[in-house]
Amino acid sequence: MFADELQHKIDFKTKPLGALGSLEQLAHKIGMVQQTTSPELVKPHLIVFAADHGIAAAGVSAYPQEVTYQMVMNFLGGGAAINVFCRQNGIDLKIVDAGVNFDFPEGLELIDKKVRKSSRNILEEPAMTLQEYQQALENGQSVVEEIAETGSNIIGFGEMGIGNTSASSLMMSRLFNIPIEDCVGRGTGLNDTQLRNKISILTEVAEKYHGLKMADEIAQTFGGLEIVQMIGAIEEAYRQNMLILVDGFIATVAVSAAWKKNPEILNNCIFCHVSGEYAHLRLLELLGQKALLHLDLRVGEGTGCALAYPIIQSAVNFLNEMSSFEDANVSNKE
C-alpha cells in the first residue's frame, strides 16, 4: 500500500523512530494528499474574505462596523499582520470583498465578489436568502478555481468582518447541537458585561431559529457572506486536491460546515493554530483534530496559516532532503 511506502520513507530517515513528532504526521498527510513520497508546495496562496454582518448593529463587537472596510484598506495597503507574515514567508495574498458595507473605489487590487452590502440582521431575519447563499458559495469557489489554474497546490483562508465570531458561534452551536454559551467568546476583546450581552443576544437568535439541522440551512441563516464564501472556497480547494490551511475559530467553523456535507474534506486540511477564542479548542476536539501552533492569536485574517507555513515546509523538506540510514551509511537500531 502507498501509505505504508510513505511511512517507511519517514521511518528510515536518520533519526530515532518518531523523533520528529508531529512533523512526521504532517509529512505523511501531505504525501497522502499528493499521492507521492516526494511532495512539494507550489505557489502558496492565502485568501482573506471580508464582509459585514447585520447583527453588528446589536452591539456584539467591541468595534464599530466601519472597521471592516477600514481593515480591508489596510490589507490593500500592506499594513496588516497578515501582510507582514505573508511577505515574510513568500505567500501570495489575495483580498476578497464578499459583502463589505462600503463602496470601494476602482483600481484597487481587490477581488470583487460582493453579493450584497452586509448580511441581514439575524435578530430579524435569516442572514441571506437562498439565492444569495448559493451565489456566495459559487463566488468562493470561483476564487479558488482561478488560483488553482496557476498551479498552486496549497491555500489558506482568512476573514475580516465585525460580528463574525457571533455568526460562527451560532453555526457551531447548531452544527454540533451544543449550548450557545459553550460556543461564545470575547471576539474582538469584549469585557465581562459586553460578553454577557453577547451571550444574551445570541441565545435569543438561537431560540428564534431552533429547527435548523442541515449544514447549508445553518450557514444560510447564521453565517456571514465571508464565511459562506469560505465554505465554497474550501469545497473547491478539496475538489482541486489542494492542501487546505485552516486558520482560527471562524475558519474552523467554515470547515465544520463543509465537513458536515463531506467528511473527506478533513483529509486535505491542516489546522494551523489554536486561537485565543474561547470555543476554538472545543471545536477542534469535536473534529478530532490537533493544531500545529498554540500562540493565543485572535486577530483572524489567516495569520495562523501564514505563521504555520514554515513548519509545513519543514515537513516537506525533511521528507525530501533528509538522508536515510542506508544513504548515509548510519547504523539503524537492531
MOBEL-V252015 format. One record per backbone hydrogen bond with DSSP energy under -0.5 kcal/mol. NH is the residue of the N-H (numbers start at 1). CO is the residue of the C=O. E is the energy in kcal/mol with one decimal. If there is no record, write none. Layout:
# MOBEL-V252015
<<NH & CO & E> <NH & CO & E>>
This chain:
# MOBEL-V252015
<<5 & 1 & -1.9> <6 & 2 & -2.6> <7 & 3 & -2.2> <8 & 4 & -2.4> <9 & 5 & -1.8> <10 & 6 & -1.8> <11 & 7 & -2.8> <12 & 8 & -1.9> <13 & 10 & -1.2> <14 & 323 & -2.2> <15 & 13 & -2.3> <19 & 16 & -2.4> <21 & 18 & -1.9> <23 & 20 & -1.9> <24 & 21 & -1.4> <25 & 21 & -1.0> <26 & 22 & -2.4> <27 & 23 & -2.5> <28 & 24 & -2.3> <29 & 25 & -2.3> <30 & 26 & -2.5> <31 & 27 & -2.6> <32 & 28 & -2.3> <33 & 29 & -2.3> <34 & 30 & -2.4> <35 & 31 & -1.1> <36 & 31 & -1.7> <42 & 40 & -0.6> <45 & 154 & -1.8> <46 & 92 & -2.5> <47 & 156 & -2.6> <48 & 94 & -2.6> <49 & 47 & -0.6> <49 & 158 & -2.4> <50 & 96 & -2.4> <51 & 160 & -2.1> <52 & 99 & -2.2> <53 & 162 & -0.7> <54 & 120 & -0.5> <56 & 53 & -1.6> <57 & 54 & -1.6> <58 & 55 & -2.0> <59 & 56 & -1.8> <60 & 55 & -0.5> <67 & 64 & -1.8> <68 & 65 & -2.1> <70 & 66 & -2.0> <71 & 67 & -2.7> <72 & 68 & -1.9> <73 & 69 & -2.1> <74 & 70 & -1.6> <75 & 71 & -2.7> <76 & 72 & -2.5> <77 & 73 & -1.6> <78 & 74 & -0.6> <78 & 75 & -1.3> <79 & 74 & -2.2> <84 & 80 & -1.9> <85 & 81 & -2.3> <86 & 82 & -2.3> <87 & 83 & -2.4> <88 & 84 & -2.2> <89 & 85 & -1.6> <90 & 86 & -0.6> <90 & 87 & -1.0> <91 & 86 & -2.4> <92 & 44 & -2.6> <93 & 91 & -0.6> <94 & 46 & -2.6> <96 & 48 & -3.1> <97 & 111 & -2.7> <98 & 50 & -2.5> <98 & 96 & -1.1> <99 & 50 & -1.4> <102 & 100 & -2.3> <104 & 102 & -0.9> <108 & 105 & -0.7> <110 & 108 & -2.0> <111 & 95 & -2.9> <112 & 110 & -0.7> <113 & 97 & -1.8> <113 & 111 & -1.0> <115 & 98 & -1.9> <118 & 99 & -1.5> <118 & 116 & -1.3> <119 & 52 & -2.1> <120 & 127 & -2.6> <122 & 120 & -0.7> <124 & 121 & -2.2> <125 & 121 & -2.1> <127 & 221 & -2.2> <128 & 220 & -1.2> <133 & 129 & -2.5> <134 & 130 & -2.5> <135 & 131 & -2.2> <136 & 132 & -2.4> <137 & 133 & -2.4> <138 & 134 & -2.4> <139 & 135 & -2.4> <140 & 136 & -2.2> <141 & 137 & -2.2> <142 & 138 & -2.3> <143 & 139 & -1.6> <144 & 140 & -1.5> <145 & 141 & -2.4> <146 & 142 & -1.9> <147 & 143 & -1.5> <148 & 144 & -3.0> <149 & 145 & -1.6> <150 & 147 & -1.4> <151 & 148 & -1.8> <152 & 147 & -1.1> <153 & 42 & -2.0> <154 & 42 & -0.7> <155 & 243 & -2.8> <156 & 45 & -2.2> <157 & 245 & -1.2> <158 & 47 & -3.3> <160 & 49 & -2.0> <164 & 161 & -2.4> <166 & 163 & -0.5> <167 & 163 & -1.4> <168 & 164 & -1.9> <169 & 165 & -2.4> <170 & 166 & -2.1> <171 & 167 & -2.0> <172 & 168 & -2.8> <173 & 169 & -2.5> <174 & 170 & -2.0> <175 & 171 & -3.0> <176 & 172 & -2.1> <177 & 173 & -0.6> <178 & 173 & -1.8> <182 & 179 & -1.4> <183 & 180 & -2.0> <189 & 186 & -2.2> <190 & 186 & -2.2> <195 & 191 & -2.6> <196 & 192 & -2.2> <197 & 193 & -1.9> <198 & 194 & -2.4> <199 & 195 & -2.5> <200 & 196 & -2.2> <201 & 197 & -2.5> <202 & 198 & -2.6> <203 & 199 & -2.2> <204 & 200 & -1.8> <205 & 201 & -2.0> <206 & 202 & -2.8> <207 & 203 & -2.2> <208 & 204 & -1.5> <209 & 205 & -1.5> <210 & 207 & -0.8> <212 & 209 & -0.8> <218 & 214 & -2.2> <219 & 215 & -2.5> <220 & 216 & -2.4> <221 & 217 & -1.8> <222 & 218 & -2.4> <223 & 218 & -0.6> <223 & 219 & -1.3> <228 & 224 & -2.4> <229 & 225 & -2.2> <230 & 226 & -1.6> <231 & 227 & -2.0> <232 & 228 & -2.4> <233 & 229 & -2.3> <234 & 230 & -2.8> <235 & 231 & -2.4> <236 & 232 & -2.1> <237 & 233 & -2.7> <238 & 234 & -2.1> <239 & 235 & -1.9> <240 & 236 & -2.1> <241 & 238 & -1.7> <242 & 237 & -2.8> <243 & 153 & -2.8> <244 & 268 & -3.0> <245 & 155 & -2.8> <245 & 243 & -0.6> <246 & 244 & -0.5> <246 & 270 & -2.9> <247 & 157 & -0.6> <247 & 245 & -0.5> <252 & 248 & -2.3> <253 & 249 & -2.0> <254 & 250 & -2.0> <255 & 251 & -2.3> <256 & 252 & -2.2> <257 & 253 & -2.0> <258 & 254 & -2.0> <259 & 255 & -3.0> <260 & 256 & -2.1> <261 & 257 & -1.0> <262 & 258 & -2.0> <265 & 262 & -2.0> <266 & 263 & -1.3> <267 & 264 & -1.8> <268 & 265 & -1.7> <269 & 266 & -0.9> <270 & 244 & -3.0> <271 & 269 & -0.5> <272 & 246 & -2.5> <272 & 270 & -0.7> <273 & 247 & -0.6> <274 & 293 & -2.3> <275 & 273 & -0.6> <276 & 297 & -3.3> <280 & 277 & -1.8> <283 & 279 & -2.2> <284 & 280 & -2.4> <285 & 281 & -2.2> <286 & 282 & -2.2> <287 & 283 & -1.5> <288 & 284 & -0.6> <288 & 285 & -0.9> <289 & 284 & -2.7> <292 & 271 & -1.7> <293 & 272 & -1.4> <296 & 274 & -0.7> <301 & 159 & -1.6> <303 & 300 & -1.9> <305 & 302 & -0.5> <306 & 302 & -1.8> <307 & 303 & -2.3> <308 & 304 & -1.9> <309 & 305 & -1.2> <311 & 308 & -0.9> <312 & 308 & -1.8> <313 & 309 & -2.7> <314 & 310 & -2.0> <315 & 311 & -1.8> <316 & 312 & -1.6> <317 & 313 & -2.6> <318 & 314 & -2.5> <319 & 315 & -1.4> <320 & 316 & -1.9> <321 & 317 & -3.1> <322 & 317 & -0.5> <322 & 318 & -1.5> <325 & 12 & -2.0> <328 & 324 & -2.2> <329 & 325 & -0.6> <329 & 326 & -0.9> <330 & 325 & -2.2>>
